[in-house]
Amino acid sequence: MARLILFNKPYGALSQFTDRGSETARATLSDYIDVPGVYPAGRLDRDSEGLLILTDDGALQARISSPRHKMPKTYLVQVEGEPGAAALAALRAGVELKDGRTRPAQARRIDPPALWDRDPPVRYRKSVPDAWLELTITEGRNRQVRRMTAAVGFPTLRLVRWRIGAWEIGDLGLGAWREVG
């Protein structure tokens, strides 16, 4: 039976078990998870938070992380500014990036979600409003969500992956993990 672990990755933690090539110690998965033989299915950038799935099943790991399987991944995205209908339509149609056009995304404005505090907190500017989006993509290019929101004129301030396929963070606390069957 394959092991499947849902982990709520904190901001600043690396999506790997060791930190090579850094002069200062950075948090890694081994600071949170002491389960032998599991590996992350995909990645989250160091400055992103939220759901990371770990498994000991290589085929499942490939199904989750490979773009060819088109597994949807949903992000809660705090952006600088207030995206209107045109920006959302552009995200839904697919955005032209330096490495090509993205697949169409599901995109909508949402009320600010009830999330854990981020450490360090997002810098707020009183003169610049911000807004929250829910964005679902079916590929996983490097820093894709951040590049997509910037391409439509709204840089990402905070990025939280909330769902991968049918798995959701739900009430999983920051830095916490649970095994699912």
C-alpha positions in Angstrom: 0.0 0.0 0.0 1.4 3.3 -1.1 2.1 6.0 1.6 0.6 9.4 0.9 1.3 12.4 3.1 -0.2 15.8 2.9 2.1 18.6 4.2 1.4 22.3 4.8 4.7 23.7 3.8 5.6 27.0 5.5 7.1 30.0 3.8 10.9 29.7 3.6 11.0 25.9 3.8 12.6 24.0 0.9 10.6 21.3 -0.9 13.4 18.8 -0.3 14.9 16.8 2.6 18.5 18.3 2.4 19.9 21.7 1.8 22.9 21.6 -0.5 24.8 24.7 -1.6 23.7 27.1 1.1 26.1 28.8 3.5 23.2 29.4 6.0 20.9 26.6 7.2 17.5 26.7 5.6 14.5 24.7 6.7 13.9 21.5 4.8 11.3 18.8 4.8 13.4 16.9 7.3 12.7 19.6 9.9 9.0 18.7 9.7 8.6 15.1 8.5 10.4 12.0 9.9 9.0 9.4 7.6 11.6 7.2 5.7 11.2 6.5 2.0 8.8 9.3 1.0 9.5 12.0 -1.6 7.7 15.1 -2.7 5.5 14.8 -5.7 6.3 18.2 -7.3 7.7 21.3 -5.7 6.7 24.5 -4.1 9.2 27.5 -4.3 10.8 28.5 -1.0 8.7 31.7 -1.0 5.4 29.8 -1.5 3.3 28.1 1.1 0.7 25.3 1.3 0.0 21.8 0.1 2.9 19.5 -0.8 2.2 15.8 -1.3 4.8 13.2 -0.4 4.6 9.5 -1.4 6.7 6.4 -1.6 5.0 5.4 -4.9 7.0 6.5 -7.9 4.1 6.0 -10.4 1.8 8.1 -8.2 4.5 10.7 -7.7 4.8 11.0 -11.6 1.0 11.2 -12.0 0.8 14.1 -9.5 3.8 16.1 -10.7 4.0 15.5 -14.4 2.3 18.2 -16.5 1.2 15.6 -19.1 -1.3 14.2 -16.6 -2.9 17.7 -16.3 -3.7 17.3 -12.6 -5.3 20.5 -11.5 -3.6 22.5 -8.8 -5.4 25.3 -7.0 -3.7 28.3 -5.5 -4.9 31.2 -3.3 -3.0 34.2 -4.6 -2.7 37.6 -3.0 -1.8 40.2 -5.7 -0.9 43.8 -5.7 -3.7 45.9 -7.2 -7.3 45.0 -8.0 -7.6 42.7 -11.1 -10.7 43.4 -13.1 -12.6 41.4 -15.7 -9.9 41.8 -18.4 -7.1 40.5 -16.3 -9.2 37.5 -15.2 -10.2 36.8 -18.8 -6.6 36.8 -19.8 -5.7 34.3 -17.1 -8.6 32.1 -18.2 -7.5 32.2 -21.8 -3.8 31.5 -21.1 -1.0 34.0 -20.8 2.0 34.4 -23.0 5.2 33.9 -21.0 8.8 33.8 -22.2 8.6 30.0 -22.4 5.4 30.0 -24.3 1.7 30.3 -23.7 0.2 28.8 -20.6 -2.8 26.5 -20.7 -6.1 28.2 -19.8 -6.6 28.6 -16.1 -9.6 28.9 -13.9 -9.5 32.3 -12.3 -11.8 34.2 -10.0 -11.6 36.9 -7.3 -12.3 35.7 -3.8 -12.6 37.3 -0.4 -9.5 37.3 1.7 -9.2 33.7 3.0 -8.8 32.8 6.7 -5.1 31.7 6.6 -2.4 31.3 9.1 -0.1 34.3 9.7 3.0 34.3 7.4 6.4 34.7 8.8 7.7 37.1 7.7 4.4 39.0 7.0 3.6 40.3 3.5 4.7 44.0 3.3 1.6 46.1 2.9 1.6 49.5 1.2 -1.3 51.8 2.3 -1.3 53.5 -1.1 -1.6 50.2 -3.1 -4.6 48.0 -2.7 -4.4 44.2 -2.9 -6.8 41.5 -3.8 -7.1 37.7 -3.6 -7.6 35.3 -6.5 -8.3 31.6 -6.7 -6.3 30.3 -9.6 -6.3 26.6 -10.9 -3.7 25.5 -13.4 -3.0 22.1 -15.0 0.7 22.5 -15.6 3.6 23.4 -13.4 6.2 25.5 -14.9 8.8 27.2 -12.8 7.2 30.0 -10.8 4.2 29.9 -13.2 1.5 31.4 -11.1 3.7 34.4 -10.1 4.7 34.9 -13.8 1.1 34.7 -14.9 -0.2 37.3 -12.5 2.7 39.6 -13.3 2.0 39.2 -17.0 -1.5 40.6 -16.5 -0.2 43.4 -14.4 -0.8 42.2 -10.9 2.4 40.9 -9.1 2.0 38.2 -6.5 2.5 39.1 -2.9 1.6 35.8 -1.3 1.1 32.3 -2.9 -0.6 29.4 -1.1 -1.3 26.1 -2.8 -4.6 24.9 -1.5 -5.5 21.8 -3.6 -3.8 19.2 -5.8 -6.4 17.1 -7.6 -8.8 15.8 -5.0 -6.4 16.5 -2.0 -6.9 19.7 -0.1 -5.2 21.4 2.8 -8.4 21.9 4.7 -7.6 22.4 8.4 -4.0 21.1 8.3 -2.0 23.5 10.4 1.2 25.3 9.1 4.1 22.9 9.2 1.8 20.0 10.0 1.3 16.8 8.0 -1.0 13.9 8.0 -1.0 10.5 6.2 -4.1 9.8 4.1 -5.3 6.4 2.8 
